């Protein structure tokens, strides 16, 4: 993909938003248009770079931009902000529960539309996968926070559910 101009952030680059093992496996080309590129720049400038500065350690983007084909392939929401370039799923470079909590709480200090602490149970590895979804819109950011959104709840061990209580609220 040839992009004439993209304003990289202090810590994040466009390539991180376009990296996808699922897209590679399925030979899906990720080519954001001008509006999607602008949205990615805004996400970097208003959310990710400030968050990385506050956190003081590396943050990894595990899912960035998705076109419609990739979004369907990964089971994303039909109206996913990832398809607009407005969202990224992130993890701390050292994935501990404490680091997730620190990163999640620091994310409440930056400008954002939606902040979600998501979890899924990995049966093959017998552990809870965790990631943080953060999004930003040009205008009308809701500052909505959802803690412990369980992906595929029917496949999540019921005995673990009390450990991850669901909460939804707005941060002023």
C-alpha positions in Angstrom: 0.0 0.0 0.0 1.3 3.4 -0.9 0.4 6.2 1.5 1.5 9.7 0.3 1.5 11.1 3.8 0.8 9.7 7.3 1.7 11.5 10.5 3.3 8.9 12.7 3.1 9.4 16.4 5.9 9.6 18.9 5.5 5.9 19.8 3.1 4.4 17.2 3.3 3.8 13.5 0.8 3.0 10.8 2.3 -0.4 10.3 1.2 -1.5 13.8 -2.4 -0.8 12.8 -2.1 -2.9 9.6 -0.4 -5.9 11.1 -2.8 -8.9 11.3 -1.9 -12.6 11.3 -5.5 -13.4 10.3 -5.3 -11.0 7.3 -2.0 -12.6 6.2 -3.4 -16.1 6.6 -6.5 -15.2 4.5 -4.6 -13.0 2.1 -6.8 -9.9 3.0 -5.3 -6.6 2.0 -5.6 -3.8 4.5 -5.7 -0.4 2.7 -7.4 2.3 4.8 -8.8 5.3 2.9 -8.0 9.0 3.7 -10.7 9.3 6.3 -9.6 6.1 8.0 -6.0 7.2 8.0 -7.0 10.5 9.6 -8.9 8.6 12.3 -5.9 6.4 13.0 -3.7 9.6 13.3 -6.3 11.1 15.8 -6.3 7.8 17.8 -2.5 7.9 18.0 -2.3 11.6 18.8 -5.2 11.9 21.4 -5.1 8.4 23.0 -2.2 6.1 22.4 0.8 8.5 22.5 -0.4 10.2 25.7 -1.2 6.8 27.2 2.2 5.5 26.4 3.8 8.6 27.9 1.8 8.1 31.2 2.5 4.4 31.3 6.2 4.8 30.7 6.5 1.3 29.1 5.9 -0.3 25.7 2.3 -0.9 24.6 1.5 -3.4 21.9 -1.3 -3.0 19.4 -2.9 -6.5 18.9 -5.7 -5.4 16.6 -5.8 -2.1 14.8 -7.5 -1.2 11.5 -9.8 -3.8 10.0 -11.6 -3.7 6.7 -15.1 -5.4 6.5 -13.6 -8.7 5.3 -11.1 -8.9 8.2 -13.7 -7.7 10.7 -16.0 -10.6 9.7 -13.2 -13.1 9.8 -12.3 -12.2 13.4 -15.9 -12.1 14.5 -15.9 -8.3 15.1 -19.1 -6.3 15.7 -20.9 -5.2 12.5 -20.4 -1.5 13.5 -16.9 -1.9 14.9 -14.9 1.3 15.2 -11.9 -0.7 14.0 -13.3 -0.5 10.5 -13.3 3.3 10.7 -9.8 3.5 12.0 -11.1 4.8 15.3 -10.1 1.9 17.6 -7.2 -0.4 18.7 -6.9 -3.3 21.0 -3.8 -3.0 23.1 -1.8 -4.9 25.7 1.1 -4.0 28.0 4.4 -5.4 26.8 4.5 -7.5 30.0 1.1 -9.1 30.4 0.3 -9.3 34.1 -3.0 -8.6 35.7 -1.3 -5.7 37.6 0.0 -4.2 34.4 -3.4 -4.5 32.7 -5.0 -2.7 35.7 -2.4 0.1 35.6 -2.7 0.6 31.9 -6.5 0.4 32.0 -6.7 3.0 34.8 -4.2 5.3 33.1 -6.3 5.1 29.9 -9.2 6.8 31.7 -6.9 9.9 31.9 -6.7 10.4 28.1 -9.4 11.5 25.7 -11.4 8.5 24.4 -14.7 7.4 23.1 -14.9 3.9 24.5 -12.5 2.0 26.8 -13.2 -1.7 27.3 -11.3 -4.3 29.4 -12.1 -7.5 27.5 -11.5 -11.1 28.4 -11.7 -14.5 26.7 -10.9 -17.9 28.0 -8.4 -19.8 25.9 -9.2 -23.5 26.3 -6.0 -24.7 24.6 -3.7 -22.8 27.0 -6.1 -22.9 29.9 -5.9 -19.2 30.8 -7.8 -15.9 30.5 -6.7 -13.8 27.6 -7.1 -10.1 28.3 -6.9 -7.0 26.1 -7.9 -3.3 26.3 -10.0 -1.8 23.5 -9.7 2.0 23.2 -11.4 4.2 20.6 -11.5 7.9 19.7 -13.9 9.9 17.5 -13.3 13.3 16.0 -16.3 14.6 17.9 -18.9 13.2 20.4 -16.7 11.0 22.5 -18.8 9.3 25.1 -16.0 8.4 27.6 -17.8 5.1 28.1 -15.9 2.5 30.2 -16.8 -1.2 30.3 -14.8 -3.5 32.7 -14.6 -7.2 32.2 -16.6 -7.6 29.0 -16.4 -11.4 28.4 -16.0 -12.5 24.8 -17.9 -15.8 24.2 -19.4 -15.9 27.7 -20.9 -19.4 27.1 -17.3 -20.7 26.7 -16.0 -18.9 29.8 -15.6 -21.1 32.9 -18.5 -20.2 35.3 -16.3 -20.6 38.3 -14.1 -17.7 37.0 -16.9 -15.3 36.3 -17.1 -13.9 39.9 -13.4 -12.9 39.6 -14.3 -10.5 36.7 -17.4 -8.5 37.6 -18.9 -6.6 34.7 -19.2 -2.8 35.2 -20.3 -0.1 32.7 -20.0 3.6 33.4 -19.1 7.1 32.1 -15.8 8.8 33.1 -16.4 12.6 33.4 
